Amino acid sequence: MEDRLTHLDENGEARMVDVGAKPASERRARARARLRMSPETARAVAAGEGPKGEVLTVARLAGIQAAKQTPSLIPLAHPLPLTFVDVAASVEEEGGTVELIAAARTVSQTGVEMEAMTAAAVAALAVYDMVKGMERGVRIEEVVLLEKSGGRTDWRLEE
């Protein structure tokens, strides 16, 4: 683990990290969001029968759009030329879970972890919005980085 916080200057003030001297390389990241709901709501999501329409398509598109807006949402995130973003969804009906896996790629001087996590988080919020007319108790239980590669080090969540 790094000994210092890279987004703080010598006076302890927040700053954007200067990545200009770093070489551009392919960077990849995957993140997951997980929601819990009743089995009935999960069945409606899986069947594409949410009260506002087809839930998973809307969530996927919301996540993709969100990844492209990451530097507008996260103050110290760098604007990146994203080469790929996608969100895949799966539903476990009996357990009442929806899992969203967001992937992001770029060729740049800094990584795409925040873009992948933003995509997963906003996709989860879109699922909530799409089903809140059926169930208000839906919970977003997790947003987590699964892996990142490229740059100085690769990393993978140990589960």
Backbone as a chain_set.jsonl record, in Angstrom:
{"seq": "MEDRLTHLDENGEARMVDVGAKPASERRARARARLRMSPETARAVAAGEGPKGEVLTVARLAGIQAAKQTPSLIPLAHPLPLTFVDVAASVEEEGGTVELIAAARTVSQTGVEMEAMTAAAVAALAVYDMVKGMERGVRIEEVVLLEKSGGRTDWRLEE", "coords": {"N": [[0.842, -1.176, 0.0], [0.461, 2.246, -0.712], [2.372, 4.818, 0.889], [1.633, 7.483, 1.09], [-0.952, 9.947, 0.636], [-1.986, 10.546, -2.505], [-3.558, 12.554, -3.557], [-3.238, 14.819, -2.103], [-1.56, 17.864, -1.505], [1.668, 19.236, -0.474], [0.853, 20.82, 1.643], [-1.359, 19.604, 2.622], [-3.662, 20.043, 1.19], [-6.37, 19.312, -1.029], [-5.771, 18.073, -4.318], [-5.516, 17.696, -7.887], [-3.904, 14.932, -9.246], [-0.881, 15.115, -11.044], [-0.519, 13.572, -13.983], [0.903, 13.776, -16.248], [3.588, 13.078, -16.911], [3.58, 10.36, -16.921], [3.652, 7.278, -18.742], [1.365, 6.503, -21.382], [-0.817, 3.758, -21.258], [-2.63, 0.671, -21.776], [-5.48, 0.514, -19.805], [-7.624, -1.156, -17.568], [-10.677, -1.872, -15.857], [-12.945, -3.449, -13.588], [-16.061, -3.428, -11.933], [-18.509, -4.072, -9.359], [-21.957, -3.914, -8.576], [-24.479, -4.676, -6.255], [-27.836, -5.466, -5.684], [-30.574, -5.953, -3.424], [-33.773, -7.364, -3.235], [-37.287, -8.215, -3.099], [-38.245, -11.591, -4.01], [-40.391, -11.494, -5.829], [-40.197, -8.953, -7.031], [-37.678, -9.24, -8.176], [-38.238, -11.255, -10.029], [-39.922, -9.838, -11.779], [-38.092, -7.961, -12.754], [-36.285, -9.674, -14.079], [-37.984, -10.655, -16.043], [-38.408, -8.448, -17.549], [-40.461, -6.738, -16.907], [-40.907, -4.361, -15.392], [-42.45, -1.608, -13.572], [-41.893, 0.753, -14.923], [-40.971, -0.09, -17.301], [-38.531, -1.963, -19.216], [-36.165, -2.941, -17.111], [-33.369, -3.728, -16.909], [-32.125, -2.996, -19.328], [-32.368, -0.216, -19.276], [-30.863, 0.293, -16.956], [-28.333, -0.608, -17.765], [-27.725, 1.21, -19.868], [-27.785, 3.594, -18.386], [-25.586, 3.191, -16.696], [-23.455, 3.091, -18.551], [-23.595, 5.687, -19.62], [-23.098, 7.141, -17.281], [-20.426, 6.439, -16.676], [-19.086, 7.873, -18.615], [-19.44, 10.384, -17.63], [-17.942, 10.622, -15.357], [-15.685, 12.396, -14.598], [-17.103, 14.744, -14.195], [-18.572, 14.214, -11.971], [-16.921, 13.228, -9.929], [-14.721, 15.042, -8.219], [-11.797, 15.111, -8.444], [-11.16, 13.38, -10.452], [-9.681, 12.453, -13.54], [-10.448, 13.557, -16.86], [-11.054, 11.084, -19.233], [-10.19, 9.34, -22.252], [-12.351, 7.149, -22.978], [-12.294, 3.855, -24.175], [-13.954, 1.736, -24.087], [-16.935, 0.812, -22.482], [-19.147, -1.058, -20.539], [-22.039, -2.624, -19.111], [-23.029, -5.46, -17.524], [-25.746, -7.524, -16.568], [-27.212, -9.634, -14.089], [-29.762, -11.696, -12.72], [-30.893, -13.144, -9.78], [-33.51, -14.752, -9.109], [-34.989, -16.162, -7.017], [-33.439, -15.639, -4.765], [-33.623, -12.932, -4.771], [-31.829, -11.024, -5.867], [-30.017, -8.621, -7.805], [-27.313, -8.357, -9.864], [-24.816, -6.274, -11.055], [-22.289, -5.863, -13.345], [-19.761, -3.796, -14.179], [-17.604, -2.748, -16.755], [-14.685, -1.075, -17.814], [-12.485, 0.526, -20.128], [-9.439, 2.078, -21.243], [-6.855, 3.837, -23.02], [-4.444, 5.396, -21.552], [-2.881, 7.721, -19.208], [-3.683, 7.25, -16.682], [-5.783, 5.27, -14.52], [-8.998, 3.506, -14.881], [-10.661, 2.925, -12.757], [-12.49, 4.5, -11.266], [-14.356, 5.144, -13.216], [-15.454, 2.623, -13.84], [-16.555, 1.959, -11.325], [-18.341, 4.085, -10.985], [-20.08, 3.605, -13.109], [-21.197, 1.122, -12.287], [-22.424, 1.881, -9.851], [-24.31, 3.867, -10.638], [-25.842, 2.406, -12.431], [-27.007, 0.647, -10.607], [-28.529, 2.477, -9.108], [-30.308, 3.21, -11.106], [-31.713, 0.807, -11.465], [-33.001, 0.72, -8.97], [-34.609, 3.052, -9.219], [-36.254, 2.253, -11.336], [-37.789, 0.199, -10.224], [-38.964, 1.115, -7.922], [-41.658, 1.718, -7.754], [-42.82, -0.722, -7.384], [-41.613, -1.757, -5.139], [-40.403, -0.331, -2.277], [-38.412, -0.996, -0.523], [-36.014, -1.856, -1.644], [-32.557, -2.572, -1.601], [-29.368, -1.237, -2.164], [-26.678, -3.037, -1.851], [-23.962, -3.248, -2.209], [-21.151, -1.764, -3.696], [-18.34, -2.295, -5.414], [-14.884, -2.438, -6.305], [-13.698, -4.817, -8.53], [-11.471, -5.615, -10.027], [-8.432, -4.298, -11.425], [-6.277, -3.348, -14.076], [-3.172, -2.604, -15.715], [-0.97, 0.229, -15.892], [0.984, 1.02, -12.982], [0.565, -1.122, -11.131], [-1.25, -4.217, -11.045], [-4.424, -5.337, -9.798], [-6.638, -7.367, -7.887], [-9.725, -8.205, -6.404], [-9.882, -10.215, -3.597], [-11.983, -12.808, -3.077]], "CA": [[0.0, 0.0, 0.0], [1.232, 3.472, -0.806], [2.511, 5.475, 2.181], [1.11, 8.845, 1.136], [-2.165, 10.204, -0.121], [-1.51, 11.24, -3.705], [-4.415, 13.687, -3.909], [-2.976, 15.92, -1.186], [-0.28, 18.522, -1.747], [2.541, 19.292, 0.705], [0.138, 21.523, 2.71], [-2.538, 18.833, 2.985], [-4.802, 20.493, 0.39], [-6.747, 18.412, -2.121], [-5.278, 18.481, -5.631], [-5.544, 16.692, -8.934], [-2.58, 14.379, -9.464], [-0.317, 15.378, -12.359], [-0.146, 12.304, -14.604], [1.481, 14.127, -17.546], [4.86, 12.416, -17.185], [3.397, 8.914, -16.958], [3.394, 6.768, -20.095], [0.024, 5.98, -21.657], [-0.889, 2.307, -21.42], [-4.007, 0.196, -21.679], [-5.969, 0.383, -18.432], [-8.917, -1.84, -17.493], [-11.229, -2.047, -14.511], [-14.292, -4.018, -13.463], [-16.67, -3.171, -10.632], [-19.788, -4.754, -9.175], [-22.989, -3.414, -7.664], [-25.452, -5.728, -5.956], [-29.077, -5.006, -5.064], [-31.427, -6.987, -2.844], [-35.197, -7.038, -3.322], [-38.122, -9.403, -2.927], [-38.247, -12.476, -5.174], [-41.4, -11.044, -6.797], [-39.624, -7.837, -7.788], [-36.591, -9.794, -8.989], [-38.856, -11.943, -11.169], [-40.376, -8.799, -12.712], [-36.88, -7.429, -13.394], [-35.784, -10.691, -15.005], [-38.938, -10.79, -17.15], [-38.518, -7.179, -18.271], [-41.811, -6.238, -16.643], [-40.943, -3.354, -14.336], [-43.527, -0.632, -13.74], [-41.462, 1.805, -15.848], [-40.44, -0.707, -18.512], [-37.465, -2.956, -19.152], [-35.255, -2.429, -16.094], [-31.943, -3.974, -17.095], [-31.625, -2.192, -20.453], [-32.226, 1.158, -18.782], [-29.734, 0.308, -16.025], [-27.1, -0.736, -18.56], [-27.471, 2.484, -20.54], [-27.466, 4.588, -17.35], [-24.215, 2.947, -16.263], [-22.539, 3.509, -19.621], [-23.608, 7.156, -19.649], [-22.461, 7.63, -16.056], [-18.971, 6.299, -16.786], [-18.601, 8.98, -19.443], [-19.586, 11.621, -16.857], [-17.21, 10.496, -14.095], [-14.95, 13.586, -14.138], [-18.063, 15.777, -13.77], [-19.149, 13.785, -10.701], [-15.854, 12.997, -8.958], [-13.965, 16.275, -8.453], [-10.388, 14.997, -8.791], [-10.99, 12.38, -11.513], [-9.226, 12.985, -14.823], [-11.235, 13.189, -18.047], [-10.341, 10.015, -19.942], [-10.754, 8.874, -23.529], [-12.785, 5.767, -22.783], [-12.355, 3.054, -25.392], [-14.997, 0.732, -23.902], [-17.689, 0.732, -21.22], [-20.353, -1.869, -20.633], [-22.6, -3.106, -17.855], [-23.753, -6.725, -17.672], [-26.635, -7.734, -15.427], [-27.775, -10.954, -13.853], [-30.795, -11.686, -11.691], [-31.129, -14.393, -9.076], [-34.898, -14.463, -8.755], [-35.405, -16.685, -5.711], [-32.689, -14.916, -3.733], [-33.973, -11.525, -4.842], [-30.669, -10.16, -6.091], [-29.598, -8.183, -9.127], [-25.887, -8.064, -9.856], [-24.394, -5.487, -12.208], [-20.834, -5.847, -13.5], [-19.359, -2.742, -15.111], [-16.238, -2.831, -17.25], [-14.24, 0.131, -18.51], [-11.119, 0.468, -20.662], [-8.875, 3.266, -21.869], [-5.41, 3.909, -23.193], [-4.218, 6.696, -20.937], [-1.844, 7.781, -18.175], [-4.279, 6.927, -15.392], [-6.711, 4.146, -14.61], [-10.443, 3.672, -15.072], [-11.403, 2.36, -11.638], [-13.627, 5.356, -10.905], [-15.362, 5.02, -14.27], [-16.146, 1.345, -13.654], [-17.362, 2.029, -10.111], [-19.445, 5.014, -11.242], [-21.037, 2.884, -13.96], [-21.909, 0.133, -11.469], [-23.265, 2.567, -8.871], [-25.445, 4.522, -11.292], [-26.711, 1.334, -12.927], [-27.789, 0.186, -9.455], [-29.527, 3.511, -8.823], [-31.336, 3.127, -12.148], [-32.572, -0.334, -11.113], [-33.858, 1.172, -7.874], [-35.603, 3.973, -9.76], [-37.18, 1.535, -12.211], [-38.663, -0.726, -9.488], [-39.471, 1.687, -6.663], [-43.118, 1.66, -7.766], [-43.211, -2.056, -6.93], [-41.04, -2.062, -3.824], [-39.557, 0.762, -1.757], [-37.366, -1.514, 0.352], [-34.852, -2.374, -2.371], [-31.299, -2.099, -1.024], [-28.087, -1.362, -2.861], [-25.875, -3.594, -0.762], [-22.529, -3.26, -2.448], [-20.479, -1.267, -4.899], [-16.964, -2.673, -5.101], [-13.955, -2.672, -7.402], [-13.339, -6.237, -8.626], [-10.095, -5.729, -10.511], [-7.915, -3.26, -12.306], [-4.997, -3.722, -14.654], [-2.505, -1.524, -16.42], [-0.318, 1.162, -14.974], [2.07, 0.534, -12.127], [0.262, -2.417, -10.528], [-2.541, -4.84, -11.259], [-5.054, -5.651, -8.521], [-7.87, -8.149, -7.974], [-10.388, -8.441, -5.138], [-9.865, -11.6, -3.116], [-13.32, -13.125, -2.515]], "C": [[0.889, 1.242, 0.0], [1.22, 4.21, 0.523], [1.883, 6.857, 2.24], [-0.16, 8.947, 0.303], [-1.795, 11.071, -1.314], [-2.352, 12.438, -4.09], [-4.307, 14.837, -2.914], [-1.624, 16.539, -1.524], [0.507, 18.584, -0.44], [1.899, 20.022, 1.89], [-1.127, 20.789, 3.154], [-3.797, 19.243, 2.243], [-5.088, 19.494, -0.73], [-6.242, 18.97, -3.452], [-5.474, 17.343, -6.619], [-4.106, 16.221, -9.155], [-2.137, 14.696, -10.889], [0.169, 14.057, -12.944], [0.568, 12.526, -15.938], [2.769, 13.398, -17.885], [4.732, 10.897, -17.267], [3.152, 8.452, -18.39], [1.947, 6.288, -20.229], [0.116, 4.464, -21.82], [-2.351, 1.902, -21.34], [-4.351, -0.031, -20.217], [-7.357, -0.242, -18.487], [-9.364, -1.889, -16.05], [-12.61, -2.668, -14.616], [-14.775, -3.759, -12.045], [-18.026, -3.857, -10.581], [-20.685, -3.941, -8.244], [-23.991, -4.537, -7.47], [-26.64, -5.108, -5.228], [-29.838, -6.198, -4.511], [-32.856, -6.469, -2.83], [-35.989, -8.317, -3.089], [-38.0, -10.297, -4.163], [-39.254, -12.04, -6.241], [-40.863, -9.9, -7.661], [-38.503, -8.336, -8.689], [-37.142, -10.537, -10.208], [-39.34, -10.939, -12.213], [-39.186, -8.191, -13.453], [-36.384, -8.41, -14.444], [-36.679, -10.822, -16.233], [-39.061, -9.517, -17.978], [-39.859, -6.508, -18.066], [-41.864, -5.268, -15.47], [-42.032, -2.337, -14.606], [-43.177, 0.503, -14.712], [-40.9, 1.223, -17.143], [-39.326, -1.681, -18.216], [-36.3, -2.434, -18.313], [-33.788, -2.557, -16.491], [-31.353, -3.211, -18.271], [-31.414, -0.752, -20.015], [-31.031, 1.262, -17.843], [-28.406, 0.236, -16.773], [-26.749, 0.587, -19.224], [-27.124, 3.587, -19.543], [-26.03, 4.429, -16.877], [-23.187, 3.392, -17.29], [-22.446, 5.032, -19.66], [-22.895, 7.729, -18.434], [-20.943, 7.54, -16.134], [-18.38, 7.457, -17.577], [-18.666, 10.316, -18.712], [-18.761, 11.629, -15.571], [-16.447, 11.759, -13.702], [-15.858, 14.756, -13.765], [-18.623, 15.472, -12.39], [-18.117, 13.653, -9.585], [-14.825, 14.114, -9.154], [-12.519, 16.107, -8.914], [-10.111, 13.929, -9.845], [-10.573, 13.078, -12.805], [-10.234, 12.652, -15.927], [-10.418, 12.175, -18.862], [-11.004, 9.709, -21.276], [-11.135, 7.399, -23.395], [-12.857, 5.045, -24.122], [-13.452, 1.998, -25.311], [-15.634, 0.921, -22.539], [-18.874, -0.177, -21.479], [-20.781, -2.259, -19.229], [-23.392, -4.368, -18.174], [-24.564, -6.956, -16.403], [-27.041, -9.192, -15.328], [-28.753, -10.849, -12.682], [-30.89, -13.075, -11.095], [-32.512, -14.224, -8.441], [-35.272, -14.92, -7.352], [-34.693, -15.977, -4.566], [-32.974, -13.424, -3.725], [-32.786, -10.606, -5.032], [-30.514, -9.823, -7.567], [-28.129, -7.814, -8.988], [-25.538, -7.371, -11.165], [-22.874, -5.45, -12.228], [-20.497, -4.824, -14.573], [-17.9, -2.932, -15.48], [-15.912, -1.544, -17.997], [-12.801, -0.065, -18.966], [-10.74, 1.818, -21.253], [-7.425, 2.986, -22.214], [-5.057, 5.318, -22.739], [-3.102, 6.597, -19.905], [-2.38, 7.471, -16.785], [-5.409, 5.926, -15.597], [-8.177, 4.513, -14.683], [-11.26, 3.051, -13.938], [-12.641, 3.186, -11.307], [-14.725, 5.284, -11.955], [-16.139, 3.723, -14.135], [-17.048, 1.389, -12.423], [-18.548, 2.975, -10.271], [-20.506, 4.339, -12.093], [-21.85, 1.889, -13.142], [-22.877, 0.818, -10.506], [-24.493, 3.194, -9.52], [-26.382, 3.494, -11.915], [-27.589, 0.804, -11.797], [-28.865, 1.205, -9.077], [-30.651, 3.483, -9.853], [-32.259, 1.945, -11.898], [-33.525, 0.089, -10.008], [-34.974, 2.064, -8.402], [-36.665, 3.245, -10.577], [-38.156, 0.641, -11.446], [-39.271, -0.121, -8.231], [-40.998, 1.726, -6.609], [-43.653, 0.314, -7.319], [-42.786, -2.299, -5.488], [-40.111, -0.931, -3.398], [-38.372, 0.247, -0.949], [-36.166, -2.097, -0.354], [-33.587, -1.748, -1.791], [-30.153, -2.272, -2.013], [-27.107, -1.779, -1.778], [-24.375, -3.448, -0.973], [-22.205, -2.53, -3.735], [-19.001, -1.466, -4.609], [-16.151, -2.821, -6.381], [-13.567, -4.146, -7.383], [-11.898, -6.432, -9.062], [-9.735, -4.52, -11.34], [-6.567, -3.736, -12.829], [-4.476, -2.567, -15.486], [-1.896, -0.558, -15.428], [0.727, 0.457, -14.138], [1.806, -0.853, -11.556], [-1.105, -2.91, -10.985], [-3.091, -5.218, -9.885], [-6.332, -6.426, -8.777], [-8.42, -8.368, -6.569], [-10.319, -9.919, -4.79], [-11.23, -11.874, -2.474], [-13.355, -14.527, -1.981]], "O": [[1.94, 1.269, 0.64], [0.201, 4.238, 1.213], [1.622, 7.364, 3.332], [-0.404, 8.149, -0.601], [-1.342, 12.203, -1.148], [-1.904, 13.268, -4.881], [-5.164, 15.72, -2.877], [-0.658, 15.826, -1.796], [0.07, 18.05, 0.579], [2.349, 19.863, 3.025], [-1.885, 21.305, 3.976], [-4.895, 18.836, 2.623], [-4.171, 18.907, -1.305], [-6.28, 20.178, -3.686], [-5.583, 16.178, -6.235], [-3.193, 17.043, -9.241], [-2.919, 14.565, -11.831], [1.148, 13.484, -12.465], [0.811, 11.572, -16.676], [3.017, 13.123, -19.059], [5.687, 10.219, -17.647], [2.514, 9.161, -19.168], [1.382, 5.733, -19.287], [1.04, 3.96, -22.458], [-3.202, 2.674, -20.9], [-3.61, -0.686, -19.484], [-8.166, 0.1, -19.349], [-8.545, -1.942, -15.132], [-13.342, -2.453, -15.582], [-14.012, -3.855, -11.084], [-18.616, -4.18, -11.612], [-20.226, -3.363, -7.259], [-24.313, -5.264, -8.411], [-26.476, -4.332, -4.287], [-29.765, -7.304, -5.046], [-33.124, -5.322, -2.474], [-35.406, -9.385, -2.901], [-37.684, -9.809, -5.248], [-38.995, -12.201, -7.434], [-41.055, -9.889, -8.877], [-38.387, -7.905, -9.836], [-36.572, -10.454, -11.296], [-39.18, -11.172, -13.412], [-39.271, -7.936, -14.654], [-36.093, -8.019, -15.574], [-36.193, -11.071, -17.336], [-39.746, -9.508, -19.001], [-40.344, -5.793, -18.943], [-42.772, -5.348, -14.642], [-42.494, -2.209, -15.74], [-44.074, 1.142, -15.262], [-40.405, 1.966, -17.991], [-39.194, -2.167, -17.093], [-35.538, -1.579, -18.766], [-33.043, -1.581, -16.413], [-30.189, -2.815, -18.219], [-30.399, -0.139, -20.345], [-30.264, 2.221, -17.927], [-27.462, 0.951, -16.437], [-25.605, 1.037, -19.153], [-26.264, 4.423, -19.82], [-25.33, 5.421, -16.677], [-22.172, 3.996, -16.945], [-21.353, 5.595, -19.725], [-22.159, 8.709, -18.555], [-20.245, 8.459, -15.706], [-17.305, 7.959, -17.25], [-18.02, 11.279, -19.126], [-18.877, 12.562, -14.776], [-16.551, 12.174, -12.547], [-15.413, 15.677, -13.079], [-19.101, 16.376, -11.705], [-18.414, 13.937, -8.425], [-14.124, 14.125, -10.166], [-12.054, 16.912, -9.721], [-8.952, 13.605, -10.106], [-11.059, 14.165, -13.118], [-10.812, 11.565, -15.921], [-9.239, 12.393, -19.139], [-12.224, 9.806, -21.414], [-10.325, 6.513, -23.669], [-13.416, 5.567, -25.087], [-13.843, 1.426, -26.328], [-14.94, 1.165, -21.552], [-19.529, -0.077, -22.516], [-19.99, -2.227, -18.287], [-24.311, -4.347, -18.993], [-24.123, -6.624, -15.303], [-27.193, -9.888, -16.332], [-28.588, -10.026, -11.782], [-30.961, -14.068, -11.821], [-32.652, -13.628, -7.374], [-35.819, -14.137, -6.576], [-35.286, -15.743, -3.514], [-32.608, -12.726, -2.779], [-32.727, -9.531, -4.435], [-30.833, -10.621, -8.449], [-27.752, -7.049, -8.1], [-25.917, -7.825, -12.244], [-22.243, -5.054, -11.247], [-20.896, -4.965, -15.729], [-17.065, -3.239, -14.629], [-16.748, -0.996, -18.715], [-12.003, -0.723, -18.299], [-11.59, 2.589, -21.698], [-6.842, 2.007, -21.747], [-5.327, 6.299, -23.432], [-2.467, 5.555, -19.743], [-1.619, 7.433, -15.819], [-5.921, 5.762, -16.704], [-8.55, 5.68, -14.561], [-12.421, 2.692, -14.135], [-13.719, 2.633, -11.091], [-15.906, 5.355, -11.617], [-17.359, 3.717, -14.297], [-18.181, 0.91, -12.468], [-19.634, 2.706, -9.757], [-21.7, 4.483, -11.83], [-23.07, 1.821, -13.29], [-24.02, 0.386, -10.361], [-25.601, 3.062, -9.001], [-27.596, 3.696, -11.924], [-28.774, 0.54, -11.999], [-29.992, 0.825, -8.759], [-31.813, 3.707, -9.513], [-33.468, 2.06, -12.096], [-34.728, -0.155, -10.098], [-36.144, 1.863, -8.075], [-37.845, 3.59, -10.512], [-39.24, 0.346, -11.951], [-40.031, -0.798, -7.538], [-41.572, 1.763, -5.521], [-44.812, 0.21, -6.918], [-43.49, -2.951, -4.716], [-39.143, -0.619, -4.092], [-37.419, 0.991, -0.715], [-35.36, -2.778, 0.281], [-33.545, -0.548, -1.522], [-29.996, -3.331, -2.621], [-26.75, -0.99, -0.903], [-23.603, -3.519, -0.017], [-22.906, -2.668, -4.738], [-18.465, -0.879, -3.669], [-16.66, -3.272, -7.408], [-13.155, -4.669, -6.348], [-11.189, -7.294, -8.544], [-10.593, -3.819, -11.877], [-5.818, -4.426, -12.137], [-5.223, -1.681, -15.903], [-2.272, -0.537, -14.256], [1.28, -0.568, -14.535], [2.717, -1.68, -11.498], [-2.001, -2.117, -11.275], [-2.335, -5.398, -8.931], [-7.031, -6.179, -9.759], [-7.666, -8.681, -5.647], [-10.662, -10.772, -5.608], [-11.591, -11.262, -1.468], [-14.385, -14.969, -1.474]]}, "num_chains": 1, "name": "protein.A"}
